[in-house]
Amino acid sequence: SWIADEGHVIAVTRRNSPNLLSNCDFQVWGSGPAAAPSLWTLSGSGATVARAAGTSALVGLDTYAAAITRVGTDCQLVTSVLSDALRRDLEGEAVIGGIWAHTTAASRGRPRITDGVDTSNSTGYHAGNSALEWQTVSHTVKAAQNTLDFSYRIETGDVVATISNPVLVRGSSIPD
């Protein structure tokens, strides 16, 4: 056995899903529906976020989505992988994130992963065609990481982006 005794176990983490993100279904809004969802943070001067409910064509697979509004400066809705042990376990490994997004302006919204050392952006922005679009971003977690953040960013122009079902998993593909 490769685990000879209990001293070889650094941590045990139980997850019901391969998704490394918490509150990824946007079901918990502890500060109310006009503040960031629980375990998520909005940044960017003037930006707003609100809970959005609607049809599956707007919110993907879940009941709620987050509507992020850029007002004047670039903004993002960001969450972190909370477990230090899990982040250490991911050092040197590939992760991939994905998110459903809807916006009306092209070249404004995209997902991002950062580990405090290096940042990876999606290779493409949302098409801005008022359609729900699946966007992905890949990243290799650096050994000197001090965080592991997944975010959806709105850049270079004011627009509302509605996002849902964010996923961050170990590896180079997102399982169905």
N, C-alpha and C positions, 0 to 999 in steps of 0.2 A: 504494500500500500504506500502511496506517496504522502499520506498524512500519517506520520508515526505517532504523534501525540497531540494533545490539545494546544500546545504551544505553537504548533505549525499553522493554526487557524488565526488569521488576523481579524476577520469579521465574517459574519453571516448576514446576507441580505435576502429577504424574501420579496419577490415581485410576482404578481399574478400575470404579468405581461412582459414581453421583451422591451416594451417602451420604457425608456429611462426617464421620461418626463412625468412630473406630478401634475394633477389637475389638467390633464391633457384633453379632457372632454368639456372644459369650461363650465362645469356644473356648480362649482363653489365660487361665490362672489362675496366673501366675508365683509367687505366694506361697502357693499351695495352695487347695484347694476350700472352705476356711472363712474365706478372706480375700476382699477385693474383687477382681473380675476385673482383669487387667492393663489399665492406662490408665483405670481407674475408681477413684473414691474414695468411701468410705462416711463420712458424717458424722452426728452425733447421738449424744449420750451414751447408752450402753447398747445401741445398735442393733447388730444382727449381719447378716451376709450370708453365704450359702453357695451353692455351685454346686448346681443342681437338674437332674436328668436325668429324663426320663420320656417319656410319649407325646406325639405331636404336638398333642393336645388341651391339654396343659399348657404346652409350650415353643414352640408356634408352628411355625416352619419349620426351626429348628435343633436340634442335639443337646442343647444346654445352655441353661439359663435361670439367672437370679439370684433367689434367695429372700431378700428383705429383711424383717427383723423389727424393728418399732418396739417399744422397751421404755422407756416412761416419757416420752420427749421426741420431738418431731418429728425425722425423719431423712430422708436422701436418699442415693441412689447417683448420682454425678455424673461426667461426663466432659467434656473440653474439646476444641474444635477446635484442634489443636496448631499449625497453621501461621499465623504472624503475617501473611504475605503473603495467605493465603486470607481471613483475618478482615478485613484492610484491603479486599480486593476485594469483600467482602460489605457494606461500610458503605452504609447507606441502602436496602438490599435486603431483601425479605421472605424469611424462611426458615420452613419448617414441619417439625415433628418429630412422630413417631408411635411408638407402642410397644404391644406386646401385654402385657396385664396380667391377672392372676387374683388375686382376693382374696375373702374371705368377709364382709367388713364394708363397708357402704355409706359413702360420703362420707369416705374415708380416703386413697386413693391417686390421684395425678394427675401428669402430666408437666409440666415447667417448662423454659423457656429464659431465660437471663440473659446480658447482655453487659457487665455491670459498671456500666452506666448505668441500664438499665431491665430489668424482669423481666416475663415473660409466663407466666401459668399457663393450663393447660387450662381451658376454660369449665365443664367438668364433672368430677366425681370418678367413680371406678369405681363401678358399681352395687352391688357387694358381693354378687352373686348366685351366686358360685362358678363363674362362666362366664368363659371367655377373652374379653376385651374389647379392641378396638382403640381407643386413645385418642390424640388429637392436640392440638397446641398450635402457634399461629402467633406470629411475632415479626418486627418490623422492626429490623434491626441498626443501632444508633446510630453516628454518625460518631466519637464520642469513646470508643468501646468499648475495653476493655482485656482482654477475655476473651470467649469465646463458649461457654457451658456448656449442656449438655443434662442434665437430671436426672429421676429419678422420685422423688417425695416421698411420704412417709406422714405424715399430719397428724392431730391431735386424738384419737387413740385407738390402743391397741396392737393390732396385727394383722400377719400375714405377707402380703406381696404378692410374687407371683412374676412376673417380667418377662422378656420376650425380644424379640428382633428390633428393637431401637431404630433409628430412622432420623431423620436430619436432612438436609434437602435445600434447595437454593435454590429459591425460588418459593413459590407458594401452594397447590400440590397435590403429593401424593406419587405418583410414577409406579408403575404396577403392576409 
